[in-house]
Amino acid sequence: MGQPLVSSCCRCYSLRSGSIATGILGILLSIISIILIFTVRIDFKTILMDWLPQNVVKIIYALNLVMTILISLLMIMGVMKKNHFFMMPWVVLGLMLAIGLLISVIYNAVVYFIDGYVLGGTLWIVVGLLSVVIYVYLWIVVYSYFVTLKNENDRGRYSKQPYRR
């Protein structure tokens, strides 16, 4: 499969600990987001389907966050059981979410700049790109542990006999 991209999380924690922390962080942020969606009065907009009613948009966001919670739980279970198959949905979805987050940050910043809110656009760029960098780093940590487990499962936890009889 290849080599892991990093060998530790933040140069002081194992990839396993970093993967578990990433899963827990994803669950906590999703729960906080679900609570905020239904308690704070914010007008949510979608990029492509801006004609949807606010209640439908809130339900779509909430369902996405619930799926994030389930996939993060599955990833944590895969880390704990050392099963890379349980981690695969998070790795695939995580890469797509990173790309989506980058597009969303750029789109929102451009909209703010076009509407004349220079400070808002600048904040979207700075905070948004910082979020993208942190998210991609955490994805790299989980992906590296995924690759480590995949390589370990392919050759066996303890090196197998060369002539498998």
VENGITA-V337403 format. One record per residue. N is the residue number from 1. RES is the residue in one letter. SS is DSSP state (hx for helix, st for strand, lp for the rest). OMEGA is omega in whole degrees, -180 to 180 (* if undefined). D_FIRST is the distance of its C-alpha to the first C-alpha in Angstrom with 2 decimals. Layout:
BEGIN
n->N res->RES ss->SS omega->OMEGA d_first->D_FIRST
n->N res->RES ss->SS omega->OMEGA d_first->D_FIRST
END
This chain:
BEGIN
n->1 res->M ss->lp omega->-178 d_first->0.00
n->2 res->G ss->lp omega->-179 d_first->3.76
n->3 res->Q ss->lp omega->175 d_first->7.02
n->4 res->P ss->lp omega->-179 d_first->9.18
n->5 res->L ss->lp omega->176 d_first->11.75
n->6 res->V ss->lp omega->-178 d_first->14.64
n->7 res->S ss->lp omega->178 d_first->15.61
n->8 res->S ss->lp omega->177 d_first->18.50
n->9 res->C ss->st omega->180 d_first->20.37
n->10 res->C ss->lp omega->177 d_first->23.40
n->11 res->R ss->lp omega->180 d_first->23.21
n->12 res->C ss->lp omega->179 d_first->25.05
n->13 res->Y ss->st omega->179 d_first->23.26
n->14 res->S ss->lp omega->176 d_first->20.18
n->15 res->L ss->hx omega->179 d_first->17.15
n->16 res->R ss->hx omega->179 d_first->18.37
n->17 res->S ss->hx omega->178 d_first->21.84
n->18 res->G ss->hx omega->178 d_first->20.78
n->19 res->S ss->hx omega->178 d_first->18.88
n->20 res->I ss->hx omega->179 d_first->22.01
n->21 res->A ss->hx omega->178 d_first->24.27
n->22 res->T ss->hx omega->178 d_first->22.49
n->23 res->G ss->hx omega->179 d_first->22.94
n->24 res->I ss->hx omega->178 d_first->26.54
n->25 res->L ss->hx omega->178 d_first->27.24
n->26 res->G ss->hx omega->179 d_first->26.09
n->27 res->I ss->hx omega->-179 d_first->28.37
n->28 res->L ss->hx omega->180 d_first->31.27
n->29 res->L ss->hx omega->178 d_first->31.14
n->30 res->S ss->hx omega->179 d_first->31.02
n->31 res->I ss->hx omega->178 d_first->34.02
n->32 res->I ss->hx omega->180 d_first->35.93
n->33 res->S ss->hx omega->178 d_first->35.27
n->34 res->I ss->hx omega->179 d_first->36.51
n->35 res->I ss->hx omega->-179 d_first->39.61
n->36 res->L ss->hx omega->-179 d_first->40.26
n->37 res->I ss->hx omega->-174 d_first->39.87
n->38 res->F ss->hx omega->-179 d_first->42.68
n->39 res->T ss->hx omega->-178 d_first->44.93
n->40 res->V ss->lp omega->-179 d_first->45.03
n->41 res->R ss->lp omega->-180 d_first->46.80
n->42 res->I ss->lp omega->174 d_first->44.41
n->43 res->D ss->lp omega->178 d_first->44.31
n->44 res->F ss->lp omega->178 d_first->40.76
n->45 res->K ss->lp omega->173 d_first->39.96
n->46 res->T ss->lp omega->-176 d_first->37.19
n->47 res->I ss->lp omega->-175 d_first->36.32
n->48 res->L ss->lp omega->-175 d_first->36.68
n->49 res->M ss->lp omega->-177 d_first->38.92
n->50 res->D ss->lp omega->180 d_first->41.54
n->51 res->W ss->lp omega->-179 d_first->44.17
n->52 res->L ss->lp omega->175 d_first->42.80
n->53 res->P ss->lp omega->-177 d_first->45.08
n->54 res->Q ss->hx omega->-179 d_first->44.11
n->55 res->N ss->hx omega->179 d_first->43.89
n->56 res->V ss->hx omega->179 d_first->41.36
n->57 res->V ss->hx omega->179 d_first->39.21
n->58 res->K ss->hx omega->179 d_first->39.40
n->59 res->I ss->hx omega->178 d_first->38.39
n->60 res->I ss->hx omega->178 d_first->35.38
n->61 res->Y ss->hx omega->-179 d_first->34.26
n->62 res->A ss->hx omega->178 d_first->34.93
n->63 res->L ss->hx omega->176 d_first->32.91
n->64 res->N ss->hx omega->-180 d_first->29.92
n->65 res->L ss->hx omega->176 d_first->30.32
n->66 res->V ss->hx omega->176 d_first->30.70
n->67 res->M ss->hx omega->176 d_first->27.43
n->68 res->T ss->hx omega->178 d_first->25.82
n->69 res->I ss->hx omega->-179 d_first->27.40
n->70 res->L ss->hx omega->-180 d_first->26.13
n->71 res->I ss->hx omega->177 d_first->22.51
n->72 res->S ss->hx omega->175 d_first->22.77
n->73 res->L ss->hx omega->178 d_first->24.32
n->74 res->L ss->hx omega->179 d_first->21.56
n->75 res->M ss->hx omega->178 d_first->18.98
n->76 res->I ss->hx omega->178 d_first->21.29
n->77 res->M ss->hx omega->177 d_first->21.63
n->78 res->G ss->hx omega->178 d_first->17.89
n->79 res->V ss->hx omega->-177 d_first->17.89
n->80 res->M ss->hx omega->-178 d_first->21.03
n->81 res->K ss->hx omega->-178 d_first->19.97
n->82 res->K ss->lp omega->-180 d_first->16.43
n->83 res->N ss->lp omega->-176 d_first->15.20
n->84 res->H ss->hx omega->179 d_first->12.16
n->85 res->F ss->hx omega->177 d_first->13.75
n->86 res->F ss->hx omega->-178 d_first->16.73
n->87 res->M ss->hx omega->-173 d_first->14.95
n->88 res->M ss->hx omega->179 d_first->13.40
n->89 res->P ss->hx omega->180 d_first->16.86
n->90 res->W ss->hx omega->-179 d_first->17.44
n->91 res->V ss->hx omega->-178 d_first->14.28
n->92 res->V ss->hx omega->-179 d_first->15.15
n->93 res->L ss->hx omega->180 d_first->18.84
n->94 res->G ss->hx omega->178 d_first->18.57
n->95 res->L ss->hx omega->179 d_first->17.28
n->96 res->M ss->hx omega->179 d_first->20.10
n->97 res->L ss->hx omega->178 d_first->22.57
n->98 res->A ss->hx omega->178 d_first->21.89
n->99 res->I ss->hx omega->178 d_first->22.72
n->100 res->G ss->hx omega->178 d_first->25.68
n->101 res->L ss->hx omega->178 d_first->26.91
n->102 res->L ss->hx omega->178 d_first->26.99
n->103 res->I ss->hx omega->-179 d_first->28.90
n->104 res->S ss->hx omega->179 d_first->31.23
n->105 res->V ss->hx omega->-179 d_first->32.03
n->106 res->I ss->hx omega->-180 d_first->32.87
n->107 res->Y ss->hx omega->-179 d_first->34.87
n->108 res->N ss->hx omega->178 d_first->36.88
n->109 res->A ss->hx omega->179 d_first->37.62
n->110 res->V ss->hx omega->179 d_first->38.87
n->111 res->V ss->hx omega->178 d_first->41.02
n->112 res->Y ss->hx omega->179 d_first->42.53
n->113 res->F ss->hx omega->180 d_first->43.29
n->114 res->I ss->hx omega->-180 d_first->44.86
n->115 res->D ss->lp omega->176 d_first->46.99
n->116 res->G ss->lp omega->178 d_first->48.24
n->117 res->Y ss->lp omega->-175 d_first->46.58
n->118 res->V ss->hx omega->180 d_first->45.35
n->119 res->L ss->hx omega->178 d_first->44.80
n->120 res->G ss->hx omega->178 d_first->42.81
n->121 res->G ss->hx omega->179 d_first->40.64
n->122 res->T ss->hx omega->177 d_first->40.08
n->123 res->L ss->hx omega->178 d_first->39.18
n->124 res->W ss->hx omega->-180 d_first->36.71
n->125 res->I ss->hx omega->-175 d_first->35.01
n->126 res->V ss->hx omega->-178 d_first->35.00
n->127 res->V ss->hx omega->-179 d_first->34.14
n->128 res->G ss->hx omega->179 d_first->31.82
n->129 res->L ss->hx omega->174 d_first->29.72
n->130 res->L ss->hx omega->177 d_first->29.67
n->131 res->S ss->hx omega->179 d_first->28.41
n->132 res->V ss->hx omega->-179 d_first->25.65
n->133 res->V ss->hx omega->179 d_first->24.57
n->134 res->I ss->hx omega->-179 d_first->24.66
n->135 res->Y ss->hx omega->-180 d_first->22.82
n->136 res->V ss->hx omega->177 d_first->19.97
n->137 res->Y ss->hx omega->179 d_first->19.79
n->138 res->L ss->hx omega->176 d_first->19.73
n->139 res->W ss->hx omega->179 d_first->16.99
n->140 res->I ss->hx omega->178 d_first->14.89
n->141 res->V ss->hx omega->-180 d_first->15.84
n->142 res->V ss->hx omega->179 d_first->14.85
n->143 res->Y ss->hx omega->180 d_first->11.48
n->144 res->S ss->hx omega->177 d_first->10.88
n->145 res->Y ss->hx omega->175 d_first->12.14
n->146 res->F ss->hx omega->179 d_first->10.10
n->147 res->V ss->hx omega->178 d_first->6.77
n->148 res->T ss->hx omega->179 d_first->9.05
n->149 res->L ss->hx omega->180 d_first->10.29
n->150 res->K ss->hx omega->178 d_first->7.31
n->151 res->N ss->hx omega->179 d_first->6.58
n->152 res->E ss->hx omega->179 d_first->10.37
n->153 res->N ss->hx omega->180 d_first->10.94
n->154 res->D ss->hx omega->-178 d_first->9.03
n->155 res->R ss->hx omega->-177 d_first->11.19
n->156 res->G ss->lp omega->-177 d_first->13.99
n->157 res->R ss->lp omega->176 d_first->15.58
n->158 res->Y ss->lp omega->-172 d_first->17.76
n->159 res->S ss->lp omega->-177 d_first->16.64
n->160 res->K ss->lp omega->177 d_first->17.88
n->161 res->Q ss->lp omega->-176 d_first->20.38
n->162 res->P ss->lp omega->-175 d_first->19.20
n->163 res->Y ss->lp omega->178 d_first->21.43
n->164 res->R ss->lp omega->-179 d_first->20.92
n->165 res->R ss->lp omega->* d_first->24.49
END
